């Protein structure tokens, strides 16, 4: 661990520094900034498990669709820097768009089925951008372990698949969802919620708790559980409520230890996602 937090903007400079760390484990936390306690949990886990820790901050344009909030996405570098400093991060990688993307780039295509359901259905080609930038960052940093939150469940599952399918020598470490005191999953977009919207948003984690209790009583029927959740979310704008296997394939009955409930809703125009791994 270095005594000073370095901010590196160029790929060539980062690779030069990391070339000297070949015999040391490198933990990597890729982010789009606007860091919160959820990110801090990832960073702290990386710090505990590795000799060297890199956090990237890059708002990736290729994963935003036309009309989405790329230009408005919160950018809070001073706060992000302080969180990284307090967590004893060694390097913040802060590239520009032109540093990561060139003209007529090669890109990664997400799976035809699993990349175009749920998040991929409402945001087609979103995961092409996610997987492309993550692969680029993996190749730049060449980490021993990379840390991702379970809140972005579909993203985590597809990144795991990419690592396996492309034979990358990286361990993906999933980290449990971090929630605020009211149960709402931490997200950089939560800053967009008004006080009234925040109260309404509590229905999302509450619906998952309610579904969990229903499952604990022995209910396994997917349709019944999804209907129960939708009733709990009747005052929200539901995009999807879906229960799948953890590989994102269809099931008729809950399989304990191999199922996941995924939810996306809009609250006051703010799109929120949440999930429960069963």
Secondary structure, DSSP 8 states (H G I E B T S, - for coil): --SS-EEE--HHHHHHHHHTTTTS-EEEEEE-S---HHHHHHHHHHHHH-SEEEEEE---GGGS-TTSSTTTS---HHHHHHHHHHTT-SEEE---HHHH--TT-------TTTTSSTHHHHTTTHHHHHHHHHHHHHHHH--SEEEEETTSHHHHHHHHHHHHHTT---EEEEE---B-TTS-B--GGGGG--HHHHHHHHHHHHHHHHHHHHHHTT--BHHHHHHHHHHHTTTSEEEEEEEEETTS---SB--TTSEEEEEEEEETTEEEEEEEE-
